[in-house]
Amino acid sequence: MSYLPARKGRHRQRYEDNLRLVAGCIPYRLEKDVEDSRISVLMISTPNRDDLVFPKGGWEDDETVNEAACREALEEAGVKGILDEEPLGVWEFRSKSKQNSCSLEGGCRGYMFALEVTEELDSWAEQSTYKRQWVSPEEAYKLCRYDWMSEALEKHLRRMERNSNIEKAEKLVEHQMLSSGCSTKPSNLEESFSKCIVDFPPMPSLSKMPFASMYYGGK
C-alpha cells in the first residue's frame, strides 16, 4: 500500500512567543459489550524505550492545527479518524533533547485533541520508527512518558464521561415525556422541563465516581 512520506525538517514550522507550536492527538476507540462501553487508547513506542507517547509533531504554516494533529496521527501511528475540533488543552513543555537545558531554546506549546479512530493502515510513513499499541487508560497512565500527556488523557476521559451522562439524561427525559403523554420533543434538555414534569435520579458526581470507570470497567 502506498502512503505519503512523512514531512521532514522545520522550514515551515510555526512559532509563537519563541515557542515551537506542536499538535498531537489521543487516538481512541470504544469497544461495546453487553453492560458498558470500554475505551482503549492508541500509543506509540520508540526504539530502545519502554515508555509510550501519543502521536504529536510540529504544526506547520500551510495547515490548520486540526490538520496538523490528523497528519501526525497518520504519519506516526498509521490511523485515520474523526477529530474533535475542540482541543483538550494547550500545554507548554520542553522538547526531549532540551529537558536539562537552562536556555530558552527547546520550548514548545502543544495543542492536544481527541481522535476517534475509524481506520488503521497496515503500512504508514514512520512505521520503522514508531510501533503502535492499544492500551487501557490504566496502562496508559503507567506507561506514558510525559506528565502533560497524562493530563491530556485525563481531560479526554472526563469529557467523554460528561458527554455520556448528558446523552443518557436526554434519552431518559425523552422516554419519560413519552410515558407521561407529551407529544412534542423539546429542542434541548432545558426546554423539556417547561413542557413536562419528569422525575429522574440525579447524574452521578465526578467526586463520587471514578471518572474513567464507565469506560474501562473499574470499580
C-alpha positions in Angstrom: 0.0 0.0 0.0 1.3 3.4 -0.9 1.3 6.4 1.5 2.6 9.9 1.6 6.1 10.2 3.1 6.4 12.0 6.5 7.3 15.6 6.4 10.9 16.4 7.4 12.7 19.5 8.5 11.4 22.7 10.2 11.4 25.2 7.4 7.6 25.5 7.6 7.5 25.2 11.4 5.2 27.7 13.3 6.5 29.6 16.3 4.8 31.8 18.8 6.4 33.7 21.7 9.6 31.9 20.9 7.9 28.6 21.4 7.6 25.9 18.8 4.0 25.1 18.1 3.1 21.4 18.3 -0.1 19.5 17.5 -1.0 16.0 18.6 -3.9 13.7 19.5 -5.1 10.9 21.6 -6.4 8.2 19.2 -9.1 6.1 20.9 -11.9 3.6 20.2 -14.9 2.4 22.0 -15.5 -1.3 22.5 -19.0 -2.1 23.4 -20.1 -5.2 25.4 -23.3 -6.2 27.0 -23.1 -4.0 30.0 -21.0 -1.0 29.2 -18.5 0.6 26.8 -14.8 0.3 27.3 -12.3 2.7 25.9 -8.9 1.9 24.5 -6.3 4.5 23.5 -3.6 4.1 20.9 0.0 4.9 21.9 3.3 4.6 20.1 6.7 3.4 21.2 10.2 4.4 20.0 13.2 2.1 19.8 15.1 1.2 23.0 12.4 2.7 25.3 9.7 1.0 27.4 7.5 4.1 27.8 4.9 5.3 25.4 3.6 8.6 23.9 0.7 9.9 21.8 1.4 11.0 18.3 2.5 14.6 18.0 4.7 16.9 15.9 5.3 20.3 14.6 2.4 22.5 13.4 3.4 23.9 10.0 2.4 27.1 8.3 0.4 25.6 5.4 -2.1 23.7 7.7 -4.5 24.3 10.5 -3.8 22.9 13.9 -6.5 20.3 13.4 -4.9 19.2 10.1 -1.5 19.0 11.8 -2.9 16.7 14.6 -4.5 14.4 12.0 -1.3 14.3 9.9 0.8 13.4 12.9 -1.6 10.5 13.8 -1.4 9.3 10.2 2.4 9.6 9.9 3.4 8.2 13.3 0.6 5.8 14.1 -1.0 5.0 10.8 -4.5 5.8 11.8 -7.3 8.0 10.5 -10.5 9.1 12.2 -12.9 11.7 13.4 -11.1 14.6 15.2 -12.8 16.5 18.0 -12.2 20.1 16.8 -12.2 21.4 20.4 -8.7 20.9 21.8 -8.3 19.0 25.1 -6.0 21.8 26.2 -2.7 23.6 25.5 0.5 22.7 27.3 3.9 24.2 27.4 6.9 21.9 27.8 10.5 21.4 26.7 11.5 19.2 23.8 13.1 15.9 24.9 16.5 17.0 23.6 16.5 20.1 25.8 15.0 18.7 29.0 18.0 19.6 31.1 19.0 22.9 29.4 18.6 26.2 31.1 18.4 28.1 27.8 15.1 29.3 26.1 15.8 27.0 23.2 13.6 23.9 23.1 10.4 25.4 24.5 7.2 24.0 22.9 3.5 24.8 23.1 1.4 21.8 22.4 -2.3 21.5 21.3 -3.8 18.1 22.0 -7.0 16.7 20.5 -9.1 13.5 20.7 -9.3 11.4 17.6 -11.9 8.6 17.3 -10.1 6.0 15.1 -12.1 4.7 12.1 -9.3 3.2 10.1 -5.9 1.5 10.8 -3.5 1.3 8.0 -1.3 -1.8 7.5 1.6 0.4 6.5 2.4 4.0 7.3 5.1 6.6 6.8 7.1 6.2 10.1 6.3 2.5 10.8 10.0 1.8 11.1 10.4 4.3 13.9 7.1 4.0 15.8 5.3 0.9 16.9 1.6 1.3 17.9 0.0 -0.3 20.8 -3.7 -0.3 22.0 -3.8 0.0 25.8 -6.4 0.7 28.5 -6.4 4.1 30.2 -4.9 2.5 33.3 -2.0 1.2 31.3 -1.6 4.5 29.5 -1.1 6.3 32.8 1.6 3.9 33.8 3.5 3.9 30.6 3.1 7.5 29.4 6.4 9.3 29.1 5.2 12.8 29.8 3.0 14.2 32.6 1.4 16.7 30.3 0.2 13.9 28.0 -1.3 12.1 31.1 -3.1 15.3 31.9 -4.5 15.4 28.3 -5.7 11.8 28.7 -7.5 12.7 32.0 -9.2 15.6 30.3 -10.3 13.4 27.4 -11.8 10.8 29.8 -13.6 13.4 31.8 -15.1 14.9 28.6 -16.3 11.6 27.4 -17.9 10.8 30.8 -19.6 14.2 30.8 -20.9 13.8 27.2 -22.1 10.2 28.1 -24.0 11.5 31.1 -25.7 14.2 29.1 -26.7 11.7 26.4 -28.2 9.3 29.0 -30.1 12.2 30.7 -31.6 13.3 27.3 -32.7 9.8 26.5 -34.3 9.4 29.9 -36.1 12.7 29.6 -37.4 11.8 26.2 -38.6 8.4 27.4 -40.4 9.9 30.4 -42.0 12.6 28.3 -43.5 9.9 26.0 -44.6 7.9 29.0 -46.4 11.0 30.5 -48.2 11.9 27.3 -46.0 14.7 25.9 -46.2 14.7 22.1 -43.6 17.4 21.3 -39.9 16.6 21.5 -38.0 19.6 23.0 -35.1 21.2 21.2 -32.9 20.9 24.2 -32.9 19.4 27.7 -33.8 22.7 29.5 -37.0 23.2 27.4 -38.2 19.7 28.4 -38.9 20.8 32.0 -41.2 23.5 30.9 -43.3 21.1 28.7 -43.5 18.2 31.0 -42.8 17.4 34.7 -40.5 14.5 34.9 -38.7 12.9 37.8 -35.4 11.1 37.3 -32.4 10.5 39.6 -29.5 12.9 39.5 -26.5 12.1 37.4 -23.5 10.7 39.4 -21.0 13.2 40.6 -17.4 13.0 39.4 -16.4 13.3 43.1 -18.3 10.1 43.9 -17.5 8.0 40.9 -14.0 7.3 39.3 -14.0 9.4 36.1 -12.8 6.5 33.9 -14.7 3.6 35.5 -17.5 3.5 33.0 -15.1 3.1 30.1 -12.6 0.5 31.3 -14.7 -1.4 33.8 -13.1 -0.1 37.0 -14.9 -0.1 40.3 
